[in-house]
Amino acid sequence: MTNTLLYKKVGRKYEPVAEYDSVYLDSFPKGNHLVMCYPGGQSRRFNIEPAYAPMIAAGRVAEQEICEAIRKASELRPQTTPLTEKQKAAWEALKEAFGEDISTLRGLSIHDCAEAGLKAMQDEAEKLLQHDGVRKAYDHFMLMCELTKER
């Protein structure tokens, strides 16, 4: 549990450049946390309600699939409903007001949308699990999952 001093060779001497403390870097604050490791990185979510950990973990695992689904759903496609004269005039006024800067109009990134979707899923679960019947059903579901796990 000691710190490791890291050195860099400068000429014929070694000079200290950094200090590594694995206890500090791998420590967590008080609470329940979810850590996922995957090729190329990891993610950490802090202060997770333990009852929601499986749902949040599943959402984190599915994050790329969620992003892909949102990307496909948000692809540009031809307008299927014709614009009214009022809508056309409003669009032309917007283009005139913005000029070349109209291209600065943009939406969220797909990742931001996926994060928002995961947050909404967590918020909804919190609301639903406040009801005794839903909580009991969830606890029963979790018990059945534990009993049927392959060992």
trRosetta pair geometry for C-beta under 8 A, 3 or more apart (Angstrom, degrees):
i j d omega theta_ij theta_ji phi_ij phi_ji
1 23 5.6 45 -148 -52 87 140
3 19 5.2 10 168 180 129 106
3 20 6.6 154 -168 76 75 45
3 21 4.7 -36 -111 -87 93 86
4 19 7.1 153 78 -162 45 57
4 20 4.4 -18 63 62 99 102
4 21 7.7 -179 22 -74 70 40
4 22 7.8 43 3 -20 112 94
5 16 5.3 -46 178 -127 113 115
5 18 7.8 159 -161 89 50 43
5 19 5.6 -28 -106 -107 60 77
5 20 7.9 -165 -78 21 14 76
6 16 7.1 103 75 -154 46 67
6 17 5.7 -60 102 62 92 86
6 18 4.4 -5 54 65 120 87
6 19 6.9 -161 13 -84 84 24
6 20 5.9 73 -35 -18 112 105
7 14 4.0 31 165 172 138 110
7 15 6.3 146 -155 70 83 28
7 16 5.6 -55 -97 -94 74 45
7 17 6.5 120 -137 5 24 88
8 14 7.0 155 72 -154 27 68
8 15 5.8 -27 61 62 81 83
8 17 4.6 48 -10 -30 111 138
9 13 7.5 159 -153 89 58 35
9 14 5.5 -39 -95 -96 59 74
10 13 5.7 -22 69 72 82 85
10 14 7.3 130 20 -116 74 22
10 15 5.1 7 10 0 126 118
16 19 7.7 19 -179 -62 116 80
20 25 7.5 -30 -168 -17 74 138
21 24 3.9 39 107 19 119 115
21 25 6.2 146 86 -14 66 88
22 25 5.7 -58 -135 45 33 106
22 26 5.6 9 171 1 70 117
23 26 6.6 -68 -135 50 18 93
23 27 6.1 36 158 -50 59 108
24 27 5.7 -47 -146 7 26 119
28 31 7.5 -114 148 59 107 81
28 33 5.2 -123 -157 5 144 154
28 46 7.3 180 -159 -118 99 98
29 46 6.7 43 45 -156 108 129
29 47 7.9 -20 83 -54 114 92
31 46 6.5 69 88 179 137 81
31 47 4.5 -38 170 -97 153 67
31 48 7.8 118 149 26 105 51
32 47 6.8 75 57 -141 65 27
32 48 5.1 -94 109 67 96 73
32 49 7.0 82 67 -125 136 10
32 50 5.0 -111 -146 -65 168 82
32 53 7.1 -94 153 -68 124 121
33 44 6.4 -3 177 -170 118 93
33 45 6.6 168 -160 85 68 53
33 46 5.1 -21 -112 -116 102 52
33 47 7.1 9 -84 -25 72 31
33 48 6.1 115 -121 13 24 102
34 44 7.3 156 84 -156 54 46
34 45 4.5 1 55 54 101 103
34 48 4.9 39 -18 -12 104 161
34 53 5.6 170 -84 -140 116 90
34 56 5.9 -164 -13 102 171 124
34 57 6.0 -145 -159 -74 134 87
34 60 7.4 174 133 -11 133 154
35 42 6.6 0 -174 179 87 118
35 43 7.6 172 -151 87 46 48
35 44 5.3 -8 -105 -106 76 79
36 42 6.2 170 89 -157 54 68
36 43 5.0 4 54 51 102 89
36 44 7.9 -164 25 -73 66 39
36 57 6.9 152 -76 -137 116 82
36 60 5.5 -169 -26 131 159 141
36 61 7.5 -159 -135 -70 145 70
37 41 7.9 -161 -148 112 54 38
37 42 4.6 -23 -104 -103 63 104
38 41 6.2 -3 66 68 83 70
38 42 6.9 152 22 -93 66 48
38 43 8.0 8 13 1 108 91
43 60 6.4 -157 75 -158 141 130
45 48 5.4 67 114 -60 107 117
45 56 6.4 -120 79 157 164 138
45 60 7.5 -131 -23 -73 132 139
48 52 6.3 -131 179 78 90 99
48 53 5.5 94 133 -88 131 80
48 56 6.0 -122 -143 41 129 162
49 52 4.6 61 74 14 97 110
49 53 7.6 -142 90 -37 50 72
49 126 7.4 123 13 -100 156 96
50 53 5.6 -23 -155 -16 42 118
51 129 6.6 141 118 -161 142 158
51 138 6.9 59 -177 136 117 134
51 142 7.7 -95 -144 -57 77 156
52 55 5.1 -62 -165 47 67 112
52 56 5.4 62 139 -23 92 107
52 122 6.3 72 -178 -138 145 87
52 125 5.8 121 -117 115 111 142
52 126 7.4 -20 -72 -69 143 77
52 129 7.9 -122 -69 -10 96 160
53 56 5.9 -59 -139 41 28 107
53 57 5.9 30 161 -22 66 109
54 57 5.7 -54 -142 38 29 112
54 58 6.3 31 157 -20 64 105
54 142 7.5 171 10 -113 148 100
54 145 7.8 48 -130 129 168 169
55 58 5.8 -54 -150 35 29 111
55 59 6.4 29 151 -17 63 106
55 121 7.1 -158 159 143 113 111
55 122 7.3 149 111 -98 118 67
55 125 5.8 134 111 -95 168 164
56 59 5.5 -54 -149 38 33 113
56 60 6.3 35 151 -21 66 104
56 118 7.4 78 -139 -176 71 108
56 122 6.3 38 -90 -93 98 112
57 60 5.6 -53 -147 36 32 111
57 61 6.4 34 152 -20 65 104
58 61 5.6 -51 -147 35 32 112
58 62 6.2 17 156 -7 65 112
59 62 5.9 -65 -143 48 29 102
59 63 6.9 63 150 -65 61 77
59 66 7.6 22 -164 -37 73 147
59 118 4.6 126 160 -128 134 100
59 121 5.8 170 -97 79 143 150
59 122 7.7 -97 17 -52 166 90
60 63 5.6 -13 -159 -32 36 115
60 118 7.4 69 -69 -133 58 146
62 65 4.8 -60 -166 49 74 115
62 66 5.5 82 131 -31 89 98
63 66 5.5 -54 -147 34 31 113
63 67 6.4 34 153 -21 65 103
63 114 5.5 94 -159 158 77 138
63 118 7.1 -15 -101 -59 92 136
64 67 5.5 -49 -148 34 34 114
64 68 6.4 35 152 -19 65 103
65 68 5.6 -51 -147 36 33 112
65 69 6.3 35 153 -19 65 104
66 69 5.7 -54 -148 36 31 111
66 70 6.3 28 154 -16 65 106
66 114 4.4 118 109 -131 117 104
66 117 5.9 -165 -175 80 135 147
66 118 7.4 126 93 -53 176 91
67 70 5.8 -58 -149 39 29 109
67 71 6.2 33 152 -23 65 106
67 110 4.7 85 -157 141 87 114
67 111 6.1 -1 -108 -83 124 55
67 113 7.7 124 -117 71 62 97
67 114 4.8 -43 -71 -52 75 143
68 71 5.5 -51 -145 34 31 114
68 72 6.4 30 156 -16 64 104
69 72 5.9 -54 -148 37 30 109
69 73 6.2 26 154 -17 64 111
70 73 5.6 -58 -143 41 31 110
70 74 5.9 12 162 -7 67 115
70 110 5.2 153 93 -149 118 89
70 113 4.8 158 -170 106 157 136
70 114 6.2 -135 1 -63 146 80
70 117 7.5 -143 -67 -28 130 143
71 74 6.2 -70 -141 46 23 97
71 75 7.0 52 153 -57 60 82
71 110 5.0 -4 -68 -112 89 146
72 75 6.0 -23 -160 -20 34 113
74 107 7.6 -130 -166 79 141 154
74 110 7.5 -162 41 -96 139 91
74 113 7.8 -167 -33 -43 148 174
77 80 7.8 1 120 -35 108 97
79 82 7.5 102 127 -98 115 30
79 83 7.2 -6 157 -39 156 89
83 87 4.1 -131 -168 91 96 123
83 88 4.9 121 119 -57 128 81
83 91 7.1 -36 -157 -6 158 138
84 87 4.6 97 50 5 76 101
84 88 7.1 -138 93 -4 40 85
85 88 5.7 -52 -148 36 32 113
85 89 6.3 33 153 -19 65 106
86 89 5.8 -54 -149 36 29 112
86 90 6.4 31 151 -20 63 106
87 90 5.6 -53 -147 36 32 112
87 91 6.3 32 153 -20 65 105
88 91 5.7 -56 -149 36 30 111
88 92 6.3 29 154 -17 65 107
89 92 5.8 -55 -147 38 31 111
89 93 6.3 33 152 -20 64 106
90 93 5.6 -54 -148 36 31 113
90 94 6.4 34 151 -21 64 104
91 94 5.6 -51 -149 34 32 113
91 95 6.4 33 152 -18 65 104
92 95 5.7 -52 -147 37 33 112
92 96 6.3 33 153 -20 65 106
93 96 5.6 -54 -146 37 31 112
93 97 6.2 31 154 -20 65 107
94 97 5.8 -55 -145 37 29 110
94 98 6.2 8 163 -1 65 113
94 102 6.9 98 135 -119 89 115
95 98 6.3 -67 -139 49 25 96
95 99 7.7 91 166 -79 55 17
95 102 5.4 -14 -121 -70 62 155
96 99 7.4 18 -172 -67 27 58
98 101 4.7 -122 179 78 86 87
98 102 4.0 114 100 -72 135 72
98 104 7.5 -148 -166 36 126 101
98 105 7.7 -34 -133 -31 168 107
99 102 7.0 -171 76 -23 28 88
100 103 7.1 -25 165 8 61 106
101 104 5.1 -16 179 1 79 119
102 105 6.2 -25 179 2 57 111
108 112 4.0 -119 178 87 114 130
108 113 5.3 139 98 -53 124 82
108 116 7.5 30 138 -12 170 136
109 112 4.6 101 54 2 78 102
109 113 7.2 -142 96 -3 44 85
110 113 5.5 -54 -152 36 36 114
110 114 6.4 37 150 -20 67 103
111 114 5.6 -52 -147 36 34 111
111 115 6.3 37 152 -19 66 104
112 115 5.7 -52 -148 36 31 113
112 116 6.4 33 151 -20 64 105
113 116 5.6 -53 -149 36 32 113
113 117 6.4 35 150 -21 64 104
114 117 5.4 -52 -149 35 34 114
114 118 6.4 34 152 -18 66 103
115 118 5.8 -52 -148 36 32 110
115 119 6.3 33 153 -19 65 106
116 119 5.7 -53 -146 37 32 112
116 120 6.3 34 153 -21 65 105
117 120 5.7 -53 -147 35 31 111
117 121 6.4 34 152 -21 64 104
118 121 5.5 -52 -150 34 33 114
118 122 6.5 32 152 -17 65 104
119 122 5.7 -54 -150 37 33 111
119 123 6.2 34 153 -20 67 106
120 123 5.7 -52 -144 37 32 112
120 124 6.2 32 156 -20 65 106
121 124 6.0 -54 -147 36 27 110
121 125 6.5 29 154 -20 62 107
122 125 5.7 -55 -149 35 31 112
122 126 6.5 34 152 -22 64 104
123 126 5.7 -53 -153 32 32 114
123 127 6.7 30 151 -17 65 103
124 127 5.8 -54 -152 35 34 110
124 128 6.2 28 154 -16 68 109
125 128 5.8 -58 -143 41 31 108
125 129 5.9 24 162 -17 67 113
126 129 6.2 -61 -140 39 24 105
126 130 7.2 39 154 -37 57 97
127 130 6.1 -50 -168 8 33 116
128 131 6.5 -53 -177 21 47 107
128 134 4.9 -136 160 173 83 161
129 134 5.7 -127 -103 113 37 113
129 135 5.3 87 -166 -87 70 80
129 138 6.1 -18 -114 1 99 161
130 134 7.7 28 51 59 41 125
130 135 7.6 -44 163 -50 1 113
131 134 4.3 71 72 13 102 108
131 135 6.6 -174 86 -12 49 87
132 135 5.6 -58 -145 38 30 112
132 136 6.2 28 158 -19 67 106
133 136 5.9 -53 -146 36 29 109
133 137 6.3 27 155 -17 63 107
134 137 5.7 -55 -147 39 31 111
134 138 6.2 33 153 -21 65 107
135 138 5.7 -56 -148 37 29 112
135 139 6.3 30 153 -19 65 106
136 139 5.6 -52 -145 37 31 111
136 140 6.3 33 153 -20 64 105
137 140 5.6 -53 -148 37 31 113
137 141 6.3 36 150 -22 64 104
138 141 5.5 -51 -148 34 32 114
138 142 6.4 31 153 -17 65 104
139 142 5.7 -53 -147 37 32 110
139 143 6.4 36 151 -22 64 104
140 143 5.6 -52 -149 34 32 114
140 144 6.5 32 152 -18 65 104
141 144 5.8 -55 -150 36 31 110
141 145 6.5 34 150 -21 64 104
142 145 5.5 -49 -148 33 34 115
142 146 6.5 35 153 -18 65 103
143 146 5.8 -55 -151 36 31 111
143 147 6.3 26 153 -17 66 109
144 147 5.7 -56 -143 40 32 109
144 148 6.1 11 163 -6 67 114
145 148 6.3 -71 -142 45 24 96
145 149 6.7 47 156 -52 62 92
146 149 6.0 -32 -154 -8 31 116
